[in-house]
Amino acid sequence: FMAQAHPGYRSYLWCTEQALCEFWASLYLAREIQSIPGLNWDSYPTWQLPENCIGQAVISCGSTPNAAMASLLAQTEHTRLTTAVDAILVIEGNYGLSIGDYVDLLNLLEAEIKCDVAPTGWVTPGYSGYGQKLLTFSPL
C-alpha cells in the first residue's frame, strides 16, 4: 500500500485507527487546556507544507518525561526524523511536569530531528505518567 500526498491538503498515514484517534484527541485537548506553550493556534489552520509531504505519528508513554521521550525516539525511524520538514510534539503529563522537563524534552528531540518542532501539550492532576505524540511531515 503506497501513501499518497494530495496537493493543497495535509495528508496523513496512520498505523491504526486508535493512533489516529489518540493523536487528534490529545492535540485538541492541548488546544482547550493550553497549559504547555509553543504551537501558535491562530496560524495552525493555515499552516502550509511543501508538496508531496505526508504526516505520520508516533505515540509513546513512560513513567518520567525522559522515559517517554526515549520510547518515542526508539519507535521513530531515523530517516523520518532527519528528513522531516515540520513536526508537532504533544506532551501529556501531570502537574509534576516542570519547565526544566519541558526544555529537556525539546533538547532531546532537537538533537535527533532536523526541522522545527512546534510543541504543545496539556497537564492534569490525575494523569499517570507521561505521554508524547510526535507528528512529523516528511517527503514521500
N, C-alpha and C positions, 0 to 999 in steps of 0.2 A: 504494500500500500504506500503510495507516494503522497507526501504532503504537498499542498499547492497553496501559494500565496495569491490573493486576489487584489489587483491594483485598486488603490483608493480605500481599501478596508484593512483593518488589522486582522491577521489570520493566526489561528492557533492550532496546535497539535497537542491533544490531551492523552495521557496514558490511559486514564479511566474516567468514567463519568463522576466518580467520587472525587478525584483530584480536581476536576473542573469545578464542582460544587464547593469544595473546601476552599479553593483559591478565591473564587468570587465572593463567597460569604465573608471570608476574612478581610478581603480588600474593602468591601463596602462597610463592614463593621469598623474598620480603621477610619473610613470617611466620617462615620457617625460619631465615634468616640473622640477622634483626633487627639490622642494622648502622646503620640510619638511624631515629632515633626519631620519634614522632609519633602514629601510629594506635594506639589502645587496643584491642589484640586481644581482651581479655576482653569488651569491650562490643560489638564488631563484629557477632557473630551475632544480637544482639537489637536492632540499630540500626533504628529505625523512621523511615520517611519519611512526609511528608504524602501524602494520597491523590492519585491521578492524576499521579504523577511517574514519569518514565522515565529510566533511566540510559543515557548514551551516552559512548563513549570516543574519545579522540584519542591517537594514538601518534606520537612524534617521536624523532629522534636527531640528534646533532651532534658535532662534534669537541671542543667545550667545553660545560660545563653551560649557559652563557648562550645558545650557538648552538642547543642542543636546546630550550630554552625559547622562543626566538624562532620556531623552526619549529613548535612546539606551538601558540603563540598565533596564528600565521599560518593554521593549519589550523582553528582553532576559531571557529565562528560567534560574533560579538559578542553576539547575543541569547542564546545558550546560556550565556555567561559571566555576563551581567547578570541572567538570570532563574533561575540555579541556586540551589537551596536547600541542597544539600550536595555535597561533592566529595572525591575521594580522589586524591592525586598520588603515583604510584610513581616514584621516582628510581632510575636504574640507573647504575652507573659503576665506575671502578677506584679504587684506593687514593689517587689524586690528588685525589679529591673532598674538599674541606675544609669545615669548619663555616661558613666565610665564604661558600663557594659555595652551601651549603645555605640560608643566610639570604638571600642574593641571589636565589635561585630563588623562594623563598616571597614575598619582597617584590615581585618582578616579577609573579608570578601574582596576588597580592592587590591589586595596582594595577588589574588588569583584571576580576577576579571579585568578585562582590558577596555571597559567602557564606563560611562557614568551610570551610577546606580541611584535611583530615586527611592529613598527609604520611607517607610510609613509603618504604622502598626497601632496596636492597642494594648492596654493593660487593664486587668480587672482583679479584684482581690481573690476571687475564687479559682483562678486559673492554676492548674497543677503543672509545674514545669515550665518549659519554654518551647515555642514553636516558631518556625520560619518557613516562609514560602517565597521562593525566588522565581520570578518570571523573566526569562531572557528572550530577546528578539535577535535572531541571527539570520544571515542569508541562507537560503536553501542550498 
